[in-house]
């Protein structure tokens, strides 16, 4: 198997995408945070002292998508055309699911940006709620779907 982030001498390199075609690319990622009943009710009722948790986490996730190339070595800087973060509340499980969809027109995909957006959104929820209960679990962060590019479409 050939690894694209290493040259023939084993040195780390950024993949050269200069010869690739510009195409529409989209990625959707998701992840969950399991919280206590107290945390869930505080978030749902907008009673967390630090502010509206989901609105702040939404903005943080979008900001995370835009900073991905600064966080992940060898990740290309992309001109994102859209970045969205949304949440689903699951009261029966005291769980919040974050979704991040990212779009660009470019030569490389936006999977890492979508995964980073979900991760930053969930970490923000943790940060804003840790004073209530630190026993939150972030889990199941994964790519759900990607469209465009040489490798084609993917659905998980």
Secondary structure by P-SEA (a helix, b strand, c coil): cccccccccccccccccccbbbbbbbbbbbbbbbbcaaaaaaaaaccccccaaaaaaaaaaaaaaaaccccccccccccccbbbbbbbbbccccbbbbbbbbbbbccccaaaaaaaaaaaaaaaaaaacccccccccccccccccccccccccccc
